[in-house]
Amino acid sequence: MAILNIPTRSIPLPWPSRPVLPGLRAMLRAAITRRQLAEMDERMLSDIGISRVDALREADRLPWDIGPPRV
């Protein structure tokens, strides 16, 4: 049985991996929390001071639209 000589150094990726991961995490977090916001009932929304219209408007934003909402 032959032993394969596998290089121990990592194979370079075609894009920088470290700067991309935080952005993907932020997009995933935005998508999850926006879905949760859309599922809240009226009592929960009034507790945090958001109307149903504002909650649905926020929930409709795309995952990569992470900054403050555009007016």
Backbone torsions as a table, in degrees:
resi	resn	phi	psi	omega
1	MET	NA	126.4	-178.6
2	ALA	-86.0	144.4	176.3
3	ILE	-97.6	127.0	179.9
4	LEU	-77.7	138.1	176.8
5	ASN	-93.9	96.9	-178.6
6	ILE	-96.9	125.8	180.0
7	PRO	-63.4	142.8	-177.9
8	THR	-85.8	-17.6	179.0
9	ARG	-77.6	153.2	-177.1
10	SER	-77.6	153.3	178.4
11	ILE	-82.9	127.8	-178.9
12	PRO	-65.8	139.2	177.9
13	LEU	-88.0	155.6	-179.9
14	PRO	-72.8	-6.2	177.9
15	TRP	-139.0	158.8	178.8
16	PRO	-71.4	122.2	-174.1
17	SER	-77.5	-36.8	-175.6
18	ARG	-67.6	-47.2	179.4
19	PRO	-66.6	-23.3	-177.3
20	VAL	-76.5	-40.1	-174.7
21	LEU	-59.9	-45.4	177.8
22	PRO	-60.8	-36.2	177.7
23	GLY	-65.7	-40.8	177.5
24	LEU	-66.4	-39.1	177.3
25	ARG	-62.9	-41.9	179.4
26	ALA	-63.8	-40.8	178.5
27	MET	-65.6	-41.7	178.3
28	LEU	-63.9	-43.7	178.8
29	ARG	-61.9	-42.0	179.2
30	ALA	-63.0	-43.6	-179.4
31	ALA	-63.6	-42.5	-178.6
32	ILE	-67.2	-48.5	-177.0
33	THR	-69.2	-31.8	177.0
34	ARG	-69.3	-36.2	176.1
35	ARG	-65.3	-41.9	178.0
36	GLN	-63.5	-39.1	178.1
37	LEU	-61.8	-41.6	179.7
38	ALA	-66.3	-26.2	-178.2
39	GLU	-86.8	-6.7	-178.6
40	MET	-69.7	146.9	176.7
41	ASP	-87.1	175.3	-175.2
42	GLU	-60.1	-38.5	-179.9
43	ARG	-63.5	-44.5	179.5
44	MET	-63.4	-43.2	179.7
45	LEU	-64.4	-39.5	178.7
46	SER	-68.4	-30.6	176.8
47	ASP	-63.2	-33.9	-179.7
48	ILE	-99.8	1.9	174.0
49	GLY	76.4	34.3	179.9
50	ILE	-123.6	136.8	177.4
51	SER	-80.3	164.9	177.6
52	ARG	-62.4	-38.9	179.6
53	VAL	-62.7	-46.1	179.3
54	ASP	-63.9	-39.2	179.8
55	ALA	-64.5	-43.9	-179.8
56	LEU	-70.2	-34.2	176.9
57	ARG	-63.9	-43.1	178.0
58	GLU	-66.5	-40.8	-178.5
59	ALA	-66.4	-25.7	-179.6
60	ASP	-81.2	-9.0	-179.9
61	ARG	-68.1	150.3	179.3
62	LEU	-73.9	151.4	-176.6
63	PRO	-57.9	-32.7	-177.9
64	TRP	-85.7	-2.4	175.3
65	ASP	-89.2	84.1	-168.6
66	ILE	-100.0	-23.4	-177.1
67	GLY	-66.0	-174.2	176.9
68	PRO	-62.9	151.6	-177.8
69	PRO	-62.8	143.1	176.7
70	ARG	-82.4	137.0	-177.9
71	VAL	-96.9	NA	NA
